């Protein structure tokens, strides 16, 4: 990401004298802005390894839609799942306090924050039979399809 577009013009003598320091300043600013916008929340430390919108995998099988959501460090009790109008809503909160006391130091860290994902479903599902399972930081939501909601193959006719 560039701060200012660089135009390649023939510099005068005064500008030539400043160019090495300007180039150094420009590259440092580019590096700073690049790092700021690439790290979560711009300061990387608090949410390193955890995005505010967790990653998902969606699989459409014959009988169900299966959604896997990566939520490391989140407890199952802190996750809410809702299905409404063919949209799966997953909301949760990450709360982690870590404290360590040793003979010559004290370390405390807190990670708090919420996340939310809304996933439009490709077909109608039976909301009463949705199942959710949590294992090793991965939430798996299985949404059985409604009878008759499975797609059908449409043949193409010649005109």
N, C-alpha and C positions, 0 to 999 in steps of 0.2 A: 504494500500500500504506500503510495507516494504522497508526501505532504503537498508538494508543489510540482507541477509538471516541469520537467527539465527540458529546456530548449537549447539546442546546440548552436550557440551564436559565437562569433569571434569576439573574445573579451578584450577590453582595453588593458593597458599596463597596470592600472590601479586594481582592476578586478583580478588580473592574473596573480598579483601578489597575495590576494585574499583567498584564492581558489583552494589551496590545500586545506586550510582550516574550515572553509565552507563545506568542502566535500566530506570531511570528517564529521562535521556537525550534521549534515544532511543524512549520511548513512546511519549515524547514531539515532536520529529521530525516526527514520524509517524502521530501524530495528525495534525501537521502543513501541511505536504504534502497532507494528506487526505482532509483537508479543502481547500487547495489551488486548487486541481484538481476538487473538487466537486462544486465550486462556479463558475458562469459564468465569463469568462475572468480572472479568478484567483483572482479577488479582489472584487467580489460580490457587492459592493456598487452601481456602476453606472448602472448596468443592472438587479438589483434585480427584480424578477417578470416578466422579459421579456427575452426570448431567442432570439439569433440572427437568428435562423431558427424557425419560428413560427410553432406551432403544427397544424396538419390538420386532418380532417376526410374526407374520400372519400366513397361515396355511388354510386353503380352502379344499376340504376333502369332500367325498360324496355325501357323507352324512352330517358333517359338522364343520365349523370354523374354529381353528385353534390359534390362539394368540399367546405368544411367549413374550414376557416383559422382563428385562434385566433391571432388578432393583437391589443391588448389593447394599448391605448395611441397613436395610429397612426390615422391620419386624412385620410379620403377617397381620398382627392386630392394628397396625398403622396404615393399612391399605383398605380403601373402599372401592367396590365395583358396582356399577349400575348399567343396565341396558334399557334404553328408551329410544323409540323411533328409529330403530335399526342403527343405533350408534352405541358403541361400548365406551363407557366412561371409567377411567381408572384414575383414582386420586390417592395420594399418600403423603406421608410425612416422614422425613428422615430425622431422627433424634439420636445423637450419639454423644455421650460424655465419656471422656477418657481421662483418668487421673492416675498419676504414678508418683509415689513418694519414695525416694531412696535416701540414703545417708547424706549425700552431698548435693542433691538437687530435688526440685519439685517440678513436675510437668503436668499441665492440664490443657485439654483441647475439647472444644465443643463444636459439633456439626449439627445445625438445625436448618430445616427448610422443607418446603412442600413442593410437590410436583403434580402434574395433571396431564393426562392424555385422553383425547377423544378420537376414537377410531371408527370411521364409517364402515358398516358391514356390507359386504357385496350382495347379501341375500337376507331374507327374513329368517329369524331364529326364534326358537322356543325359549323365551326369557325365563320361564318357570323351571327349566331343566339345566340352566347354566351351572357349570362346575368350575371351581377354582382350586388349584393346588400350588403350594409354595415349597420349593426345595432348593437349597444351595444358592439363594439369592435370585432365583428365577421363578417368576409367577407364571403358571400356565392356566389359561382360561379356555375352557372348551364350551362352545356354544352350538348345541344341536340345531340343525336346520328344521324348519317347519315342514311337515309333509306337503309335497306338491310345490315346494319353493325351489327345488333343484332345477337348474336350467335345462333346456332341451336344445338339441341340435336342430338347426333349421337348414333344410336343403336349399340350394340355389338353383333356380330353374333358368333355362335359356328362354329368351324372349321370342 
